[in-house]
Amino acid sequence: MSRNGKVLVAMSGGVDSTVTALMLHEQGYEVVGITMKTWDYASSGSSSKETGCCNLDSFNDARQAAVQHGFPHFILDIRDEFGDFVIENFVEEYIAGRTPNPCVMCNTHIKWRALLKRADALNCDFIATGHYASIYQHTNNRYVICKGKDETKDQSYVLWGLQQDLLSRTILPLGGYQKTEIRQMALDFGYPELAKKSESYEICFVPDNDYRGFLKNKVAGLEDRVNGGWFVDKTGKKLGQHKGYPFYTIGQRKGLDIALGKPAFVTAIHPETNTVVLGDEKDLEQNNMVVTRLNYIKYAGITDGMEATTKIRYKDKGAFSRLQMHENGIEVQFFEHVKGIAPGQSAVFYEGNDVIGGGTIMRSNLL
């Protein structure tokens, strides 16, 4: 028996998850490594090589680290679970004129649940991942996600959807470390190549970052169906034709293929009329939005008028805001203008470094 319990560690083969497993092993946990295969490039017809969590070399790297340190390792095929939910949601959101965040959806609905299910089957007390964030138990007995020490790597934003039963069983060992320290640990453990391994920031099932091509392949006849809609200005004046509303995102400036004599940005998308609104950069500035599909973490809910720092994208520094109850969720009123509120993206509410909760942005420009 281990002195700290048995833990199932999600191992992608990258430096973060490998160091997580080795660190917990060294601390006296009984470690079981598991690598999840989420996407099959061969059957999808993708010409790109496999990257990130679905790379065969990464599977081998994860297994090798486990074997060398004497703990078991399994490969878990969750392609069906992943594809049915994450990819269908990805396509549906773009067709609805929104910009999805598949990593949040995967963490919330697939990876953690899949991990916990296998942890129970293997009699593991905990699950662990290599995310840069921390979890602690508040005096109100709720489990709280808080920001990682390394602000440039903090991943608390993508974990807002995790529910209390998941958080109570989750260990995030990297939250108190800088990325440079983790790379040094990989060196100290005897993995110089791993310490230098680059990171992938692509969506795992869109390895070439061409989400437009992915949508065209997934939705038969999409290109013909949406081609020829209109770019309009904020007054509704037609500016020229576009290639179809699903192929544009809020804040986009490049690749519009329209000459207006000045920089133009996508400021709104209207799928019902296949129109894409263009405007100046200043037109991207807004001060309110509605957030739905909520998950509360630090508290069981919010108090009407609660103030919080709200992040609207992963690399966003956050903006001070007031949270008001709304018939469809929460209305967020910012104390300053924020740029590029994109329906479909996540909004995460913070109290200091703690995650109060989060949800999905549904619309902006309420007032």
Secondary structure, DSSP 8 states (H G I E B T S, - for coil): --SS-EEEEE--SSHHHHHHHHHHHHTT-EEEEEEEE---HHHHT--S---GGG-HHHHHHHHHHHHHTT--EEEEE-HHHHIIIIIHHHHHHHHTT----HHHHHIIIIIHHHHHHHHHHTT-SEEE---SEEEEE-TTS-EEEEE-S-TTT--GGGGTT--HHHHTTEE-GGGGS-HHHHHHHHHHTT-HHHHT-----S-TT-TTS-HHHHHHHHSTTHHHHHTT-EEE-TT--EEEE-S-GGG--TT--TT-----SS--EEEEEETTTTEEEEE-GGGGEEEEEEEEEEEESSSSS--TTEEEEEESSTT---EEEEEEEETTEEEEEEEEEEE---TTSEEEEEETTEEEEEEEEEEE---
